[in-house]
Amino acid sequence: MEDPLEPIVVHPAPATIVRNLWIGPTSSVKQNDLVYNPSSWPITLIHQILARCKSLRSFALINLYQNDWFRLASVLPPTLESLTLGPVHGKVDWRYLPCTRSLRDFTSMDTYMMDLELQQIVLSPSIRTVRRFYSRSDHVALAFDQLQCVEKATGLETFEVVCCAETAEKAKAILEDTAKWYKPDPEHIVLVPKSHIRNSQYDPISVLFEDWSSWTKASQ
């Protein structure tokens, strides 16, 4: 008879088969414990989870306090192909990320990035898509201001500027009006208008989650 207290060994370990992982709220409206506050995040536990996810391909970290980012950046699995951060994430120092050789897709939500920081990302030999996601239209010009950082990127296929407004039509008009001043290369710069309204409420994180879910399904 088996001992009920005997530990059950599972092969393979569940963490080793995780491919896609989203940590943080999936909505700006619904109540959650992972608010943008350093005391609300179990950093040590998340560190342990990431260390065990040996086959992780797509990872989203949402609402992490920006000064805590460095505590998790060093343990990102080297298998990672897609990384999504925000809103207001910490500095992404591409030189020290363990996954730079495999990372093909990077998404930043509502975050100001320094020119050098962005240049390191777009010039990475592995990167194919960089996405700047803005939940409100009044900050979208920040992405256009840094388009010169993309000019020397030889491997980058797409630089997406995602603008959210009350309706997708309003977002499209804002993108088109802003683009007139910058004249972005339509071959590589993609303007994506979206509505940040879900169920009659302002919910940009839900919009980002929908997009992330679509991206992960498409990459499988």
N, C-alpha and C positions, 0 to 999 in steps of 0.2 A: 504493500500500500504506500502511495506517495505521501511524503511529508507535506502537509498544507503550508508549512512555513518555509519550505524549500524555494529559493528564488527561481523564477521562470526565466530561462534564457531564450531570447528571441534572435533568430538568425534570418536575414541580416538585421542589425539594430535599426529600429524605425527611422532614426535621424539620418542614416546613411542613404536612404532612398528618397528623401525630401528633395524635390527639384525646384519648387516655387514657394517663397515664404514672404508673407506680408506681416510686419509687426507694427502695431499702432492702430488708431481708429480708422474705420472705413467710411466714416461720415463726419461732417463738421457739426451735425445737429444732434445725433444720438449720443446719449451719455456714455462716457467711457472713463476708465481709470488712468489711461496713459495720456494725461494732459501735458502741455508744454511747460513742464516744471521738473527740475532735477530730482526732487524728492519722490516723484511718482513713478519713476522708472526703475525696474529691477535689473540694473546694468550687469551685475555679476551673473545672474541667471541667463540673460540674453547672450552674454559672452560665452557661457558654457554651451548654449544651444548652437550657436554659430560654429563653435569649435568641433561639434559633432556632425554637422551637416557637410559631409565630405563630397557630396555630389550636387550641391546647390547651384542652380543656374540663374535664377531670377530672385532678387531680394529687394524689398521695399521697406524703408524705415521711416515712419511718419510720426511727426510731433516730438521727436527726440530733442531735448534741450541742446542747443548748438555746442555748448562747452563740454558736453559728454560724448560727442561724436568720436573724438580721438581714442576713447577707451574701447570702442568697437571696431574702428577702421582697421586696426592691425590684425584682427582675427577673421576678416572676410575670407571665405574659402577661395582658393586659387582657381576653382572651377567656374566661378561666377561669370556670367555673360551679360547680365542686365542688372543695373543698380538704379534705384529710385529713392531720392531723398527730399525732405522738406516737411512742412514749410520752415523757412529760416534755418537751414542746416549749417553745421560747422564747415570749416574750410576743408576742401577736398584736395589733399596733397597727393597728386597722382604718383609721385616718385616712390611713395612708401606704401601704397596699397598692394596687398599680396596677389590681387586678381588682375593687374593691369595687362598681363599678356593675353588673357582670355576675354576681357570685358569688351563687348561690342556695342552696348547700348547704355546711355547715361541720361537720366531725367532729373532735373532740379526744379523744385516747386518754390515759388515766391522767395527767392534768395538772391541777394546781390553777390556776385562773384568777381574777384579781382581779375584783371586781364591776364596776368601770368598764370593764374589758377585755371582759367578757361583754356588758355593756349596749350598748357600741358595735356589737357584732356583731348582736345580736337587734333593734336599732333601725334597722339598715341597711334602706333602702327595697327593696333587691333580695333580701334573704335570705328564704328560705322554710322551710328546715329546719336546725336546729342539733342536733347529736348529741353527747352526752357518753358515751363508751365506757369502761367500767371492767373491767379484766381480773380484778379480785378484788372480792368483795362488800364488804369492810371499808371501802372508800373511797366507796361509792356515795352515802352521805349528803351528800357535798360537793356533788353536783348538786342535791339537794333543798334544801340550805341556800341556794342561789342562785336558787330559783324566783321570788323577788320581782323579780329582774332582768328577768324575762320578761313581767311583768304589763302593761307599757306598750308592748309590741311589737305594732304594728298590722298589719304585713305578714307576720309570722312565722306559718306555718301549723302547724308541728310542732316541739316540743322533745322529743327522744327521750333517755331515760335507759336506756342499755344496761348491764345487770349480768350479769357472768359468774360462774359457780360450777361446782362439780364436775358438776352436772347442771342442765338447764334448769328442772326442778321446784324445786330448791333455790334457784336464782336468782329464780324467780317468787315463792316464799314470802318471800324477803328483801325484794324490791321491795314486796310488798303490806304487810309488817309496817312497813317504813319509811314508806310512803305514808300510813299511818294517822295519823302525827304531823303530816303536812304538808297532807293533803287537796288534792292537785294537781287542777287542772281537767282532767277526762278528755277534753275537747274538743280541747285543744292539747298536753297533756302525755301522751306515750306511753311506757309502761314496757315494755322489751324484755328478757326473760330469755333467757340463752344458756348453754350449757356451754362451758367453756374447755378441754375435753379433746378432743384429736384423736389418733387412733391410740394410745390409752391414755396419752398424755402431755399435760402442761400446755403448751398452745400457743395463747395468746390472739392473737398476731399472725396466725396462720393463720385464726382466726375473723374477724378484721378484714378480712383479704384476701378471704375468701369473700364477706363483705358488700359490700365495695367493688366486687368484680367484678359482683355482682348489681345494684348501684346503677348502674354504668356501662352495663350492658347494657339496663337498664330505661329509661335516659334517651336511648338512641339512637333 
